[in-house]
């Protein structure tokens, strides 16, 4: 479904109400969505759809993911705290053990990836040889 410019503008304005500075506040999101659903203005479904997209994008950009080849001693808590001190608080944190990495760790914050795994180095070497 195509979203009109007016619906995009309204969704963006509502999204700004959900922010506290740069941080997305879940309680404000609930209030804004609840108020929109209570009023149900004309064309509210496209507004809700666009608002959902904006929120999903913000959450994805503020998700911090750590993958390691072997379990970390504190499940990455110290690494999470160091990364949050440097890049800001994460809305969501994910930690997983991936033996496929062979060795090293892979860190992702939003669309930025820092990959220090042996698996990635082997992939890079293989692609340079072909």
Order of alpha helices (4+ residues) and beta strands (2+ residues): alpha-beta-beta-alpha-alpha-beta-alpha-beta-beta-beta-alpha
